[in-house]
């Protein structure tokens, strides 16, 4: 039975209709955000050549490789579920021998137990194993093979390079590269045709998220699989998102710098201009003052960024503000742009 993310959301919407809040209407999606539809069973398989195939359920993506004797699976999203087997069987009747975890998050490997029942060998970074021991989950079995820096998986005629370049999204998040097919998979980083999911895709380190775009572009790839939404990408998609993310960072930093400058006709972000009315309404409430300050800087970043990017990437008006909030705070505590909260000499 097919349970896509869209159908689940629609079902929840119907149940809660009587008490639902006002619905926001966002800007139409640009054509670059629209990908091929899934089939009646709820999945789509796309051949990338050389025995490599992308599997999509319309919202989540995984990857598999066919060898003369077996199949190598990369990720097992629970939204795809049993359709993993149907999709593979539409290409080959060979068994699955290996499963690679891109990282530890349940939305990408929460269907792994379905494959584990069939005795597959699971491979992951050592930090993925560590994270899975913190929150044990029978749906995400511990890996059989782990490594620290890089691991080359050779199975018959297929070679997959697994590289760890730091916590670009989460600890243990892998760059998964097939040199023969020129396929690069990096989950929850680049979202071809779309703005990233909320808060830089819930990145645990914003600076590493930004840096990851340069790391991606060092690979010689033709196809990029990001793990989400409607289609695969290419180098152009990575470059477009890199520009968007750089704009987010620059606009967040500019907001902080303006907040440390005197007020004038072109600077609505001066610290005292922001702070005075908040303190009058909330005397001695430090968190109210600080929250209002961050919110004002976030709004500036979001407005400037959205004005440029709306219509160029899907859902810019949905998540840009969350990215700005993340980067305003990261600019302060990671990059050291403290604005009015820095040292005042003299």
C-alpha positions as CSV (number, residue, x, y, z in Angstrom):
1,X,0.0,0.0,0.0
2,X,1.3,3.4,-0.9
3,X,1.8,6.0,1.9
4,X,3.5,9.0,0.3
5,X,4.4,12.1,2.4
6,X,1.8,14.1,0.4
7,X,-1.0,11.6,1.1
8,X,-0.1,11.5,4.8
9,X,-0.2,15.3,5.1
10,X,-3.5,15.5,3.2
11,X,-5.0,12.9,5.6
12,X,-3.8,14.8,8.6
13,X,-5.2,18.0,7.1
14,X,-8.7,16.4,6.7
15,X,-8.7,15.1,10.3
16,X,-7.8,18.5,11.7
17,X,-9.9,20.6,9.3
18,X,-12.3,21.9,11.9
19,X,-9.5,23.4,14.0
20,X,-6.9,24.2,11.4
21,X,-5.3,27.6,11.3
22,X,-5.3,30.0,8.4
23,X,-3.4,28.5,5.4
24,X,-0.5,30.5,3.9
25,X,-0.4,30.8,0.2
26,X,3.2,30.9,-1.1
27,X,4.6,31.9,-4.4
28,X,4.2,29.4,-7.3
29,X,7.1,27.0,-7.8
30,X,9.5,27.8,-10.7
31,X,9.6,25.2,-13.4
32,X,13.1,24.2,-12.3
33,X,11.7,22.9,-9.0
34,X,9.3,20.5,-10.8
35,X,10.5,17.0,-11.5
36,X,9.1,13.9,-13.2
37,X,6.1,12.3,-11.4
38,X,6.2,8.9,-9.5
39,X,4.3,6.0,-10.9
40,X,1.0,4.6,-9.6
41,X,2.8,2.5,-7.0
42,X,4.4,5.7,-5.6
43,X,8.0,5.5,-6.8
44,X,10.2,6.4,-9.8
45,X,13.5,4.8,-10.9
46,X,15.9,6.7,-13.1
47,X,18.9,5.1,-14.8
48,X,22.1,6.9,-14.4
49,X,24.1,4.5,-16.6
50,X,26.6,1.8,-15.7
51,X,24.2,0.0,-13.4
52,X,23.4,3.0,-11.2
53,X,19.8,4.0,-10.5
54,X,18.2,6.8,-8.5
55,X,15.0,5.8,-6.6
56,X,12.5,8.5,-5.6
57,X,9.2,8.4,-3.8
58,X,8.5,12.0,-4.8
59,X,10.0,13.5,-1.6
60,X,12.9,11.3,-0.6
61,X,15.7,9.8,-2.8
62,X,17.9,6.8,-2.5
63,X,20.4,5.1,-4.8
64,X,21.2,1.6,-5.9
65,X,23.9,-0.2,-8.0
66,X,23.4,-3.5,-9.8
67,X,26.4,-5.8,-10.1
68,X,26.4,-9.2,-11.9
69,X,25.6,-10.9,-8.6
70,X,23.8,-8.5,-6.3
71,X,22.5,-5.0,-5.6
72,X,24.2,-2.3,-3.4
73,X,21.6,0.0,-1.8
74,X,22.4,3.5,-0.5
75,X,19.9,4.6,2.2
76,X,16.4,3.2,2.9
77,X,13.9,6.0,3.5
78,X,10.9,4.8,5.4
79,X,8.6,6.8,3.1
80,X,9.8,4.5,0.3
81,X,9.5,1.4,2.5
82,X,8.6,-1.8,0.7
83,X,8.7,0.0,-2.6
84,X,12.5,-0.4,-2.4
85,X,12.1,-4.0,-3.3
86,X,9.5,-3.3,-6.0
87,X,11.7,-0.7,-7.6
88,X,14.8,-2.9,-7.6
89,X,12.8,-5.8,-9.0
90,X,11.7,-3.6,-11.9
91,X,15.4,-3.6,-12.9
92,X,16.7,-6.9,-11.6
93,X,15.8,-9.9,-9.5
94,X,19.2,-10.1,-7.9
95,X,19.4,-9.9,-4.1
96,X,20.5,-6.9,-2.1
97,X,23.9,-7.6,-0.6
98,X,25.0,-4.3,0.9
99,X,23.4,-1.2,2.4
100,X,25.3,2.1,2.9
101,X,24.0,4.6,5.4
102,X,24.5,8.2,4.2
103,X,24.1,9.4,7.8
104,X,22.2,8.4,10.9
105,X,18.9,10.4,10.5
106,X,15.8,8.2,10.6
107,X,14.0,9.9,7.7
108,X,16.7,8.6,5.4
109,X,17.5,5.1,6.9
110,X,14.4,4.4,8.9
111,X,13.5,1.6,6.5
112,X,16.8,-0.2,7.0
113,X,15.3,-2.9,9.1
114,X,13.4,-4.2,6.0
115,X,16.8,-4.9,4.3
116,X,18.5,-6.1,7.5
117,X,15.9,-9.0,7.6
118,X,17.4,-10.2,4.4
119,X,21.0,-10.3,5.8
120,X,22.5,-7.4,4.0
121,X,25.9,-6.0,5.1
122,X,25.5,-2.5,6.5
123,X,28.3,0.1,6.0
124,X,28.5,3.5,7.7
125,X,30.9,6.1,9.1
126,X,32.0,5.4,12.7
127,X,30.2,8.6,13.9
128,X,27.0,7.3,12.4
129,X,27.3,4.2,14.5
130,X,28.0,6.3,17.6
131,X,24.9,8.5,17.0
132,X,22.8,5.4,16.6
133,X,24.0,4.1,19.9
134,X,22.8,7.3,21.6
135,X,19.2,6.8,20.3
136,X,18.9,3.1,19.7
137,X,16.2,2.3,17.1
138,X,15.4,-1.2,15.8
139,X,14.4,0.4,12.5
140,X,18.1,1.5,12.1
141,X,20.3,-1.5,12.8
142,X,23.9,-0.8,13.8
143,X,26.4,-1.1,10.9
144,X,28.6,-4.1,10.4
145,X,31.5,-2.1,8.9
146,X,32.6,1.3,10.0
147,X,35.5,3.6,9.0
148,X,37.0,6.9,10.0
149,X,38.1,8.9,6.9
150,X,37.4,7.0,3.6
151,X,36.3,3.6,2.5
152,X,36.2,2.1,-1.0
153,X,33.5,-0.4,-1.5
154,X,34.3,-2.9,-4.3
155,X,31.5,-5.3,-5.2
156,X,32.1,-7.3,-8.4
157,X,32.2,-4.6,-11.2
158,X,31.0,-1.7,-9.0
159,X,33.2,0.8,-7.1
160,X,31.8,3.3,-4.6
161,X,34.0,5.8,-2.8
162,X,32.8,6.8,0.7
163,X,34.4,10.0,2.0
164,X,34.0,11.9,5.3
165,X,34.8,15.6,5.2
166,X,33.4,16.6,8.5
167,X,29.9,17.4,9.8
168,X,28.6,19.2,6.7
169,X,25.0,18.3,7.8
170,X,25.4,15.8,10.7
171,X,28.3,13.9,12.2
172,X,29.1,11.0,9.9
173,X,27.5,12.5,6.8
174,X,29.1,10.8,3.8
175,X,30.1,12.0,0.3
176,X,29.1,8.9,-1.7
177,X,30.9,8.9,-5.1
178,X,30.7,6.4,-8.0
179,X,33.6,7.4,-10.3
180,X,32.6,5.2,-13.3
181,X,29.1,6.7,-13.5
182,X,30.2,10.2,-12.2
183,X,27.4,10.1,-9.6
184,X,27.8,12.1,-6.3
185,X,25.3,11.6,-3.5
186,X,25.4,13.9,-0.5
187,X,22.3,14.0,1.6
188,X,20.6,17.1,3.0
189,X,23.0,19.6,1.5
190,X,22.0,20.7,-2.0
191,X,18.3,20.7,-3.0
192,X,18.3,21.0,-6.8
193,X,15.8,23.6,-7.9
194,X,14.7,24.3,-4.3
195,X,15.7,26.4,-1.3
196,X,17.1,24.1,1.4
197,X,14.8,22.6,4.1
198,X,14.5,24.7,7.3
199,X,17.5,26.1,9.2
200,X,20.0,25.1,6.4
201,X,18.4,21.6,6.4
202,X,18.9,21.4,10.2
203,X,22.6,21.6,9.8
204,X,24.5,21.1,13.0
205,X,27.3,23.3,11.9
206,X,26.4,26.3,9.6
207,X,30.0,27.0,8.7
208,X,30.5,23.4,7.5
209,X,27.3,23.6,5.5
210,X,28.6,26.6,3.6
211,X,32.0,25.0,3.1
212,X,30.5,21.8,1.8
213,X,29.6,23.5,-1.5
214,X,33.3,23.9,-2.3
215,X,34.0,20.3,-1.3
216,X,31.2,19.1,-3.6
217,X,32.6,21.0,-6.6
218,X,36.0,19.2,-6.2
219,X,34.4,16.0,-7.4
220,X,34.1,15.1,-11.0
221,X,30.4,14.4,-11.2
222,X,27.6,14.5,-13.8
223,X,24.7,13.6,-11.5
224,X,24.1,15.0,-8.0
225,X,21.6,13.2,-5.6
226,X,20.7,15.3,-2.6
227,X,18.1,13.0,-1.1
228,X,15.0,15.2,-1.3
229,X,12.3,16.7,-3.4
230,X,11.6,16.2,-7.1
231,X,14.7,15.6,-9.2
232,X,18.4,14.9,-9.3
233,X,20.8,17.8,-9.9
234,X,24.1,18.7,-11.6
235,X,27.0,21.1,-11.1
236,X,24.9,24.1,-12.1
237,X,22.4,23.3,-9.3
238,X,25.3,23.2,-6.8
239,X,26.6,26.6,-8.0
240,X,23.1,28.1,-7.8
241,X,22.6,27.0,-4.3
242,X,26.1,28.1,-3.3
243,X,25.3,31.6,-4.5
244,X,22.0,31.6,-2.6
245,X,23.7,30.4,0.6
246,X,26.5,33.1,0.2
247,X,23.8,35.7,-0.1
248,X,22.2,34.4,3.1
249,X,25.4,34.6,5.0
250,X,26.4,38.1,3.6
251,X,23.0,39.5,4.4
252,X,23.0,38.1,7.9
253,X,26.5,39.5,8.5
254,X,25.4,42.9,7.0
255,X,22.5,43.0,9.4
256,X,24.8,42.5,12.4
257,X,27.2,45.2,11.2
258,X,24.4,47.7,10.7
259,X,23.2,47.0,14.2
260,X,26.5,48.2,15.5
261,X,26.4,51.5,13.5
262,X,24.6,54.7,14.4
263,X,21.0,55.2,13.4
264,X,20.2,57.2,10.2
265,X,17.7,57.4,7.4
266,X,19.2,54.3,5.7
267,X,19.9,52.2,8.8
268,X,16.8,50.9,10.6
269,X,18.9,48.3,12.5
270,X,20.9,50.4,14.9
271,X,21.0,48.5,18.2
272,X,19.4,51.2,20.4
273,X,16.7,51.9,17.8
274,X,15.7,48.2,18.1
275,X,16.2,47.9,21.8
276,X,14.5,51.0,23.3
277,X,10.9,50.1,22.5
278,X,11.4,46.5,23.5
279,X,12.9,47.4,26.9
280,X,10.1,49.9,27.5
281,X,7.5,47.2,26.9
282,X,9.5,44.5,28.8
283,X,11.6,46.2,31.5
284,X,14.5,44.0,32.8
285,X,13.5,41.1,30.5
286,X,16.9,40.3,28.9
287,X,15.6,37.5,26.8
288,X,12.8,39.6,25.3
289,X,15.3,42.3,24.3
290,X,17.7,39.8,22.8
291,X,15.0,37.9,21.0
292,X,13.7,41.1,19.5
293,X,17.2,42.1,18.4
294,X,17.7,38.7,16.6
295,X,14.3,38.8,15.1
296,X,14.9,42.2,13.6
297,X,18.2,41.2,12.0
298,X,16.6,38.0,10.8
299,X,13.8,39.9,9.1
300,X,16.2,42.2,7.4
301,X,18.2,39.2,6.0
302,X,15.1,37.4,4.9
303,X,13.6,40.4,3.1
304,X,16.7,41.2,1.2
305,X,17.4,37.6,0.3
306,X,13.8,36.7,-0.7
307,X,13.5,39.8,-2.9
308,X,16.4,38.5,-5.0
309,X,15.7,34.8,-5.1
310,X,11.9,34.5,-5.2
311,X,11.0,32.7,-8.4
312,X,14.6,31.4,-8.9
313,X,14.4,28.5,-6.4
314,X,11.3,26.7,-5.1
315,X,9.9,27.7,-1.7
316,X,12.3,30.6,-1.1
317,X,9.5,32.3,0.8
318,X,8.9,29.2,2.9
319,X,12.3,28.7,4.5
320,X,14.6,31.7,3.9
321,X,13.7,33.3,7.2
322,X,14.7,30.1,9.1
323,X,18.1,30.1,7.2
324,X,18.6,33.8,8.1
325,X,17.9,33.1,11.8
326,X,20.4,30.3,11.7
327,X,23.1,32.4,10.0
328,X,22.5,35.5,12.1
329,X,23.3,33.4,15.2
330,X,26.1,31.5,13.5
331,X,27.7,34.7,12.3
332,X,27.8,35.8,15.9
333,X,29.0,32.7,17.7
334,X,30.9,30.8,15.0
335,X,32.3,33.5,12.8
336,X,32.8,36.1,15.5
337,X,30.7,39.0,14.2
338,X,29.3,40.0,17.6
339,X,28.2,43.5,16.7
340,X,27.1,45.5,19.7
341,X,27.9,42.5,21.9
342,X,31.6,42.6,21.1
343,X,34.4,44.2,23.2
344,X,34.1,48.0,23.4
345,X,37.6,49.3,23.7
346,X,38.3,52.6,25.5
